Amino acid sequence: MNPILKTALAALIAYSSHYGMTKFYTTYCIPDVFWGFVQGSATTGSPLCSGAFTVMTQTHTAYSTILITSLSHLFVDSMGKFLERKEV
């Protein structure tokens, strides 16, 4: 499989997982209503909500790493081509 396609697929999976867990967490663990504050004090420590938060944290890290690494790779490649033209 093409490395660019693998990277794009990994980014899509990481972002989709992050988005889904964020929606789950804000819907069931800390709803965005006044009573969500009260409910959140009881549900945020539950194993399900704690696990969802861990998944959100890990997928955030993975997605950020993919983006930074990809942009750095593009920068290094473009600088290499730029420097090759200067030497000729």
N, C-alpha and C positions, 0 to 999 in steps of 0.2 A: 504494500500500500504506500502511496505517496506520502512523504514526511509532512508536507503542508496539510494534506487532508487529515492525517492522524492528529496533527496539532489542532486543527479546526474542530475535529470531532471531540477531542478531549476538552477543549474550551466550551463547546456546546453542552457536553455532559455535565461539566462542573457548574456552568452557569444555570442550567436547567435544574439541577439538584438544589443549588443554592436558592433559586427563586421559589421552587416548590416548598422547601423547608421553611423559608421566610413566610410564605403565605400560611402554611400550617401553624407556625409559631404565633403569628399575629392573630390568627382566627381562634385557635383553641387554647393557647397558653396565656396570652395577654391581649384580649379583645380591645379594640379601639373605642371603648365607651367608658363612661364614668365607672360603672361597676367592674370594668376590666381591671382597674387598679386594685380593687378588692379581690377579685378572682385571681389576678396575677400573683398576689402575695401567697396564695394557697397552691397554685398550679405550677409556678416556675420551677420549683424544686422537685417536681415529679420526675420519675425516670424518663417518661416519654418526652416531656418538654426539655429536660436536660440533654437528652440524646439529640433532639432536633436542633438545639442550640450548638451542640458540638459539631453536628453536620454542617450547619451554617458557617461556623468558624473555619472548619477545615476546607470547605469548598471555596470560601472567600480567599483563603491562602493559596489554594491550587490555581484558581482562576487568575489571581493577581500575578502569580509566578509565571503562568503561561503567557500572559500579556507582556510582562516586562522582558522575559526571555525572547519572545518573538520580536519585539521592537528592537531589542539590543542586537539580535542577529541581523535584522534588516539594516540597522545602522552600520554594523561592522562590515557587512557585505558591500554596502554602497560606498563606504570609505575605502575599501580595498580596490574597488573598481575605479574610484576617483583618483587614488594614488597611482594606480597602474597607468592611467592616461597621462598623468603629470610626468612620469619618468620617461615616456616615449618621446 
